[in-house]
Amino acid sequence: MRRCLKILVLIKTFWKTMPKHEVKYKMMKSLEEFAEVMYWHTDGYLPDILDKIQFRPDFIFHYDIAYGFSLSPNIRGLKDTNIPTGAFVIDSHFNQQIRSSYFEENQIDLIFSVTKEHFLNEYPQYEEKFRWVPWAVDPEIFKDWKLKKTIDYLLMGLVHEGNKRYPPKGKYLFREAVLQTMKHEEGFVHHPHPGNVITDEEEIKQAFLNEKYAQELNRAKIFFTCGSALRYPLLKFYEAPACRTLLLAEPNQDIFDLGFKDGTHFIACEVEDFYDKAKYYLQNKKERQRITDNGYRLVHSQHTYHARAQEIVDTIIDFLEQQEQ
């Protein structure tokens, strides 16, 4: 019987103003299935915080610090206790100098990153501290809602359009090509990104978030996405198959390493061939259904919050046991 782990998670309540990102908090909350978890949301000095909460964790997990501390509190004194620490990294390309300084100054023990290939390319010096924690889905939301497939082709998320300043032209080149090529096709639907910060109640209701977003995915036969010019394994790579929808996406090495096979769980495509592949799989229902079902089973068996939380807790326990030897 493995120990009951105690984890202190240092994370801001960012989901209150950024409802689109509530899924990120929920993934952390799923740790409660396997550990005793306490949360701290505000800036402070770690030894003082530990005195206040009267909770002695085995491990301290600091959420991503690289966005001006908008997702996590600014915590001083991480190295002033003998409790092992871990940091979480979402976009490994973002504010690299700030991240490196933070890892060094705070003597961080483990670095949990959403990306593998990109993180190790950018931070080869932290290979020993690196632990891969890919995104995952909530199977209660991202599921087969059994809705009628009324959308042939669906595109959602950030994409450059017209005179928009963000995202800049070329950041999501694959999505730009999809939008330009498919916008006049019958059965194609495009929903723009809802925005990161939404506080108006009515706007939140109208936005494609959580259940509403998952249900729209579920209505589509085919869903297009990419991981930007960086080819990141974004959440959409998991969310679309989880809603029993065929994923047509620009591939990346992380997705292959996670067990996604082209032609088995999704369709890998590039700017040059997505149109022909989309047309083919729309017309070939039996083949589309086979790949859709395989993708659905893969995500629901290996890439849920439950599975990811178990992996994180096992990783921390393994590390702590090695330290004790």
DACOR-V586339 format. One record per residue. N is the residue number from 1. PHI is phi as a letter, one per 20 degrees, with the letter a starting at -180 (* if undefined). PSI is psi in degrees with one decimal (NA if undefined). OMEGA is omega in whole degrees, -180 to 180 (NA if undefined). Layout:
BEGIN
[[N & PHI & PSI & OMEGA] [N & PHI & PSI & OMEGA]]
END
This chain:
BEGIN
[[1 & * & 122.9 & -179] [2 & f & 154.8 & -178] [3 & f & 155.6 & 172] [4 & e & 110.9 & -174] [5 & f & 142.0 & 173] [6 & d & 123.7 & -177] [7 & c & 132.8 & 171] [8 & d & 119.3 & 180] [9 & d & 121.1 & 179] [10 & e & 104.3 & -173] [11 & b & 142.0 & 177] [12 & e & 161.6 & 179] [13 & e & 55.2 & -173] [14 & f & -23.4 & -176] [15 & f & -14.9 & 180] [16 & f & -33.3 & 177] [17 & d & -13.2 & 180] [18 & c & 70.3 & -174] [19 & g & -26.3 & 178] [20 & g & -27.7 & -175] [21 & e & 12.3 & 178] [22 & f & -31.0 & -180] [23 & g & -30.5 & -180] [24 & f & -41.0 & 177] [25 & f & -41.3 & -178] [26 & f & -33.3 & 177] [27 & f & -39.1 & 177] [28 & f & -39.5 & -178] [29 & f & -26.2 & -180] [30 & f & -14.5 & 175] [31 & g & -24.7 & -178] [32 & f & -19.5 & 176] [33 & f & -29.6 & -170] [34 & c & -2.0 & -176] [35 & b & 163.3 & 171] [36 & e & 119.1 & -172] [37 & c & 135.4 & 172] [38 & c & 147.5 & -177] [39 & d & 144.8 & 173] [40 & c & 130.2 & -169] [41 & d & -11.4 & -172] [42 & d & 160.5 & -180] [43 & g & 154.6 & 177] [44 & r & -178.0 & -180] [45 & d & 122.4 & -169] [46 & g & -49.1 & 179] [47 & g & -36.1 & 177] [48 & f & -40.6 & 180] [49 & f & -44.2 & -180] [50 & f & -36.4 & 176] [51 & f & -41.4 & -176] [52 & f & -44.1 & -171] [53 & e & -12.9 & 180] [54 & l & 45.8 & -179] [55 & c & 121.8 & -178] [56 & d & 96.4 & -177] [57 & f & 157.1 & 171] [58 & e & -22.8 & -174] [59 & b & 144.3 & 179] [60 & d & 124.5 & -176] [61 & d & 111.2 & -178] [62 & e & 120.2 & -179] [63 & f & 174.0 & -171] [64 & g & 127.5 & -174] [65 & e & -3.7 & -164] [66 & e & 2.1 & -178] [67 & d & 46.5 & -178] [68 & m & 32.9 & -179] [69 & l & 37.8 & 176] [70 & e & -21.7 & 180] [71 & d & -21.2 & -178] [72 & c & 152.3 & 177] [73 & f & 154.8 & 176] [74 & e & 106.1 & -174] [75 & d & 122.5 & 174] [76 & e & 159.0 & 173] [77 & m & 21.9 & 179] [78 & f & -27.6 & -179] [79 & e & 2.3 & -177] [80 & e & 14.7 & 172] [81 & c & 172.1 & 178] [82 & e & 20.0 & -179] [83 & e & 126.6 & 179] [84 & f & 147.8 & -176] [85 & c & 151.0 & 175] [86 & c & 146.9 & 178] [87 & d & 150.3 & -179] [88 & d & 135.2 & -178] [89 & c & 122.6 & 178] [90 & e & -71.9 & -179] [91 & e & 100.7 & -173] [92 & f & -14.9 & 179] [93 & e & -15.4 & -167] [94 & e & 126.9 & 177] [95 & l & 53.7 & -175] [96 & f & -40.0 & -179] [97 & f & -41.5 & 179] [98 & f & -42.8 & 179] [99 & f & -49.9 & -178] [100 & g & -44.5 & 179] [101 & f & -41.9 & 180] [102 & f & -45.5 & 179] [103 & g & -44.6 & -176] [104 & f & -51.3 & -175] [105 & f & -32.2 & -177] [106 & e & 1.5 & 178] [107 & l & 50.0 & -178] [108 & f & 134.6 & -176] [109 & e & -44.1 & -179] [110 & c & 142.8 & 177] [111 & c & 112.3 & 180] [112 & e & 120.0 & -177] [113 & c & 141.9 & 177] [114 & f & -32.3 & 178] [115 & d & 152.0 & 176] [116 & d & -62.7 & -176] [117 & g & -48.8 & -176] [118 & f & -42.1 & -180] [119 & f & -47.3 & -177] [120 & f & -28.0 & 174] [121 & f & -39.2 & -177] [122 & e & -32.6 & -175] [123 & c & 59.7 & -179] [124 & g & -25.0 & -178] [125 & f & -14.5 & -178] [126 & d & 20.9 & -177] [127 & g & -39.4 & -178] [128 & f & -30.3 & 180] [129 & e & -16.9 & -175] [130 & f & 135.0 & 170] [131 & c & 132.6 & -175] [132 & e & 123.1 & 175] [133 & c & 84.0 & -179] [134 & f & 165.3 & 176] [135 & f & 165.6 & 179] [136 & b & 173.7 & -177] [137 & c & 157.4 & 171] [138 & e & 110.8 & -175] [139 & f & -10.2 & 176] [140 & f & -20.5 & 180] [141 & d & -49.7 & -179] [142 & e & 91.2 & -173] [143 & b & 177.9 & 174] [144 & e & 103.3 & -180] [145 & f & -1.5 & 179] [146 & m & 33.8 & 179] [147 & e & 155.2 & 179] [148 & f & 136.5 & -178] [149 & f & 82.9 & -175] [150 & e & -8.2 & -179] [151 & d & 125.4 & 178] [152 & f & -49.6 & -177] [153 & c & 134.3 & -178] [154 & c & 136.4 & 173] [155 & c & 128.0 & 177] [156 & c & 157.7 & 177] [157 & o & -178.1 & -177] [158 & f & 133.2 & 175] [159 & b & 140.7 & 179] [160 & f & 131.6 & 178] [161 & c & 137.4 & 173] [162 & l & -123.9 & -178] [163 & e & 13.2 & -179] [164 & g & 139.3 & 178] [165 & e & -30.7 & -179] [166 & c & 136.4 & -5] [167 & f & 152.7 & 180] [168 & f & 153.6 & 178] [169 & g & 131.3 & 177] [170 & n & -15.1 & -180] [171 & f & -40.7 & 177] [172 & d & 65.6 & -173] [173 & g & -41.1 & -180] [174 & f & -46.0 & -180] [175 & f & -37.2 & 177] [176 & g & -44.2 & -179] [177 & f & -41.7 & 179] [178 & f & -48.4 & -178] [179 & f & -46.9 & -178] [180 & f & -38.8 & -176] [181 & f & -38.2 & -170] [182 & e & -12.4 & -169] [183 & f & -21.4 & 179] [184 & d & 2.5 & 179] [185 & f & 138.0 & 176] [186 & f & 137.1 & 178] [187 & n & 1.2 & 179] [188 & e & 133.9 & 179] [189 & c & 133.9 & 175] [190 & c & 126.8 & 174] [191 & d & 122.4 & 178] [192 & f & 162.5 & 177] [193 & g & 135.6 & -176] [194 & f & -10.5 & -176] [195 & n & 147.0 & -178] [196 & f & -40.3 & -177] [197 & d & 114.3 & 175] [198 & c & 122.1 & 180] [199 & d & -18.7 & -179] [200 & f & 126.4 & -176] [201 & g & -42.9 & -177] [202 & f & -40.5 & 178] [203 & f & -41.2 & 180] [204 & f & -42.1 & 180] [205 & f & -38.1 & -177] [206 & f & -26.7 & -173] [207 & f & 150.7 & 175] [208 & e & 89.7 & -179] [209 & c & 150.4 & 173] [210 & l & -122.4 & -176] [211 & g & -42.0 & -178] [212 & f & -40.3 & 178] [213 & f & -46.7 & -179] [214 & f & -39.0 & 180] [215 & f & -36.0 & 177] [216 & f & -40.6 & 174] [217 & g & -44.0 & -177] [218 & f & -26.3 & 179] [219 & f & -15.5 & -174] [220 & e & 143.8 & 173] [221 & f & -39.4 & -176] [222 & c & 135.1 & 178] [223 & c & 131.2 & 179] [224 & e & 140.1 & 167] [225 & b & 174.3 & 175] [226 & b & 169.0 & -180] [227 & d & 34.6 & -177] [228 & m & -175.2 & 180] [229 & f & -21.0 & -179] [230 & e & -10.7 & -179] [231 & l & 56.0 & 176] [232 & e & 151.6 & 174] [233 & e & 75.7 & -175] [234 & f & 164.8 & -180] [235 & g & -33.6 & -178] [236 & g & -27.0 & 178] [237 & f & -26.7 & 180] [238 & e & -38.3 & -172] [239 & f & -42.2 & -178] [240 & f & -52.3 & 178] [241 & f & -34.7 & -180] [242 & f & -25.8 & 179] [243 & e & 18.2 & 179] [244 & l & 55.1 & 179] [245 & c & 141.0 & -179] [246 & f & 126.2 & 178] [247 & e & 121.2 & 171] [248 & d & 112.0 & -171] [249 & b & 151.3 & 170] [250 & f & 120.9 & -171] [251 & f & 169.5 & 172] [252 & b & 161.5 & -174] [253 & f & -37.0 & 180] [254 & g & -42.9 & -178] [255 & f & -41.4 & 177] [256 & f & -42.6 & -179] [257 & f & -23.3 & 179] [258 & e & 3.4 & 175] [259 & o & 1.0 & 177] [260 & f & 120.4 & 179] [261 & d & 132.3 & 178] [262 & f & 129.2 & 180] [263 & n & -8.2 & 177] [264 & d & -49.2 & -177] [265 & d & -21.3 & 179] [266 & b & 175.9 & 177] [267 & d & 116.2 & 176] [268 & f & 131.5 & 178] [269 & b & 164.7 & -179] [270 & c & 175.8 & 179] [271 & g & -36.4 & -174] [272 & f & -26.2 & -171] [273 & c & 2.5 & -176] [274 & f & -34.9 & -176] [275 & f & -48.8 & -179] [276 & f & -40.2 & -179] [277 & f & -39.9 & 178] [278 & f & -45.8 & 180] [279 & f & -43.1 & -178] [280 & f & -48.8 & -175] [281 & f & -21.0 & 173] [282 & f & -40.0 & -177] [283 & f & -29.4 & -177] [284 & d & 82.1 & -172] [285 & f & -42.5 & -176] [286 & f & -45.8 & 180] [287 & f & -41.8 & 178] [288 & g & -43.1 & -178] [289 & f & -39.7 & -180] [290 & f & -47.6 & -178] [291 & f & -40.1 & 178] [292 & g & -47.1 & -178] [293 & f & -39.1 & 178] [294 & f & -43.0 & 178] [295 & f & -41.6 & 178] [296 & g & -47.8 & -179] [297 & f & -39.9 & -180] [298 & f & -50.7 & -177] [299 & f & -44.2 & -177] [300 & f & -18.0 & 178] [301 & e & -27.2 & -172] [302 & c & -16.5 & -170] [303 & c & 44.4 & 175] [304 & d & 166.0 & 175] [305 & g & -43.3 & -179] [306 & g & -49.4 & -179] [307 & f & -42.3 & -176] [308 & f & -41.3 & 179] [309 & f & -41.9 & 178] [310 & g & -42.9 & 180] [311 & f & -42.8 & -179] [312 & f & -47.4 & -178] [313 & f & -43.3 & 178] [314 & f & -40.5 & 179] [315 & f & -44.3 & -179] [316 & f & -44.7 & -180] [317 & f & -43.3 & 178] [318 & g & -43.8 & 180] [319 & f & -46.0 & -178] [320 & f & -38.8 & 180] [321 & f & -36.0 & 176] [322 & f & -38.4 & 180] [323 & f & -29.6 & -177] [324 & e & -16.3 & -177] [325 & f & NA & NA]]
END
